[in-house]
Amino acid sequence: MRALLRLVIAAFISVAGIQFAAAQNPEPQQQSVPAEGRGGTYSGGEIIGAGHKFFGSVSRGLAEVVETAISRWGQPNGYILGQEGSGAIVVGLRYGDGTLYTKNAGDRRVFWEGPSVGFDWGGEGARTMMLVYNLPATEAIYKRFVGIDGSAYFVGGFGMTALTIDNIVVVPIRSGVGLRLGANIGYLKFTPRPTWNPF
């Protein structure tokens, strides 16, 4: 029990820096604008280019993971670049923040948090890219997304899963997730402001 409590506290502390940095940066202006439209999707080349800049030298397997996502769900009409921290001893917590990019509706600051349960031990901090599909408006991202069965992949040091709600699909791509990929079940809740409450 003490070990679980220590891990939860460590996860909170690892994310505290993210939360503090978020508090120092003003939020982009909130707007209710459709995120889809003519020319409103991103090609595989655009996503891979943004990912290479974001992940840097560890991005060798990124193209293959992005191609797998695009072959299954098509071209995304948004993507998120951010960072997250997580920790678990069977029960886990994940916290992160980043920016949602869209072609037709501007950019928006987003935060995410969520619980998980499974064969899952340890903690991690990771840069994360999330592809977003069928987003009808930028504020539609603020929901709870649950996993899609059979959507876990691990290619060239990158892990990919898929989450969905109301026909919107979010595909997190993380570097170096190892055993944690597919070893737990849970959901991610996106919010416009940081919160410690994962539920």
N, C-alpha and C positions, 0 to 999 in steps of 0.2 A: 504493500500500500504506500509506504514511504517513497519507494522508487517511482511509482506512478505519479505521485504528487510532485516529486522533483522534476520529472520529465515534463509535466504540464507547465510547471513554473518556468523551466528552461525554454519551452516553446514560446511562452508569453514574452519572456525577456528577449529572445531572438527576434521577435516581431516588433518589439517596442521601438527599435530604431526605425523600422518602416513606418510605424504609426507616427512617431515624432517628426520624421521627415515629411510625412503627408500633411501634418498640421502646419508646417512652415510654408507650404506651397499653396497658393490660392487655387480653388477649384475652377475648372473651365466653366464658362457660362452655360447654364442648363438650358436646353432647347428641345422642343418636341418636334423633331424633323424626321421624315421618313429616311431610313438608312439605305433603302434599296432604290433602284431606278436604273435608267439607261446608263450604261457605263459605270455603274456603282459597285461592281465586283472587282476583286483583285486577281490578277493572273498568278500562275505558279511562279513565274519569274520575279514578279514584284514581291511576293511573300518570301521567297528564298533570298532575294536581295536584302530585304529588311531583316531577315533572320540572321544572315551572315554578319551584318553590321552589329546586331544586338548580341549574338552569342560569341562573336570573335573567333579565336583560333580553335574552339572546340566544335565548330559547326560542320564538320565533314559529312556526317550522316544526315544532316538536316534536309537536303534535297530529296532523299529517298522517302523520308517520313512525310514531307509535304506532298510529294507526288502520290503517296498512298492515300492521304486524306482527300486530295482533290479527285482522285479516281473514284472514291466512294461517295463523297458529298458534293462534288463540283467546286466552283470558285466561291470563296467566301465573300460576303459583302462588308466584312469588318474583321479587324484583328486587334488583339491586346498584347502589349509588351509590358512586362512587369517583373517583380521579384516576390518571392514568398519564402516563408519558413514553416516548418512542420516538425512534429515530434509525435511518437506513439509508443506505447507498450500495450498492445492489443487494441486499446481505444486510442485514437489519435485526434489531433487538431491540426488544421492548416490555416494560415493567414497570409494574405498577400495584398499588394496594391500595384496599380499600373495605369496605363492610358489606353482607352478604346479608340482606335483610328477607323474612320469611315471616309469614303470619298465624297459623299453628298451631304453629310450631316455634321461635319467637323469632328473634333476630338473631345473626349470626355474622360475625366478621372474616374476610376472604378476601384473598389476594394472588394476582396472576397475572403470568405472564411467558411469553414465547414468541418464537421466531425467525420470520423471514419472508424470502422471496426474490422478486424481481420487478423491474419497472421503477419503482424506488422510490428517491428521494433526499431528504435533508433530515432534520429533526428536529421534534418537536412535543411539547407538553404539553397535555393535554386533560382536561376533566371527562367522565366516562363514566357512562352509565346502561346497565345490561344487564338485559333481560327474561329470565326463566328459566322454561322450560316443562317439565312432566312430571318435576319433581324429586321422587323418591320419599322422600328423607330429606336432611337438611341436609348431612351429610358426603358425599353423592353428588356434590356439586359439585367435589370434589377429584379431577379427571381431566383428561386432555388432550382438548380440543375442536377439531375440524377444520372447515374451511369447507364450506358447502353451495353447490353450483354454482347460479348464477343468483339468489343471494340478496342481491346488493348494490343498494342504493338510495341516492339522494342527493336530498333534498327540503328546500328552504328553509334551507340552511345546516347541515342535519343529515345525517350519513351513517349507514347501517344495514347491517350484514352479519349472517349467521347461522352459528352453529357448532353441531356436534352430536356426541354419542357416546351409545351405549346408549339411544336414544330420548329423551334429554334434549336440549333445544335452548336455547342461550344466544344472545341477540340483542343485541350491543353497539350502542349509539346514541351517536355522538360528534358534537360540534359542530365545524364547520370542518375536516373531514378532507381536503377537496379531492382532489387526484390520488391520494392514498394509498388511497382507497376503491377496491377492486377491482383495484388495480395490483400487488398482491403476493399470494402464497399463503403460508400458514403455519398455525400453530395457537396456541392459548392453553392454558397449563397452570395450573390453579388449585391453590393450596397453602394449608395452614393457617398457615404461617409464611413470612416473607420469605426469599428465596434469590436468589443471583446466577445460578444455573444455569438457563438457559432450556430445557434439554432434559430 
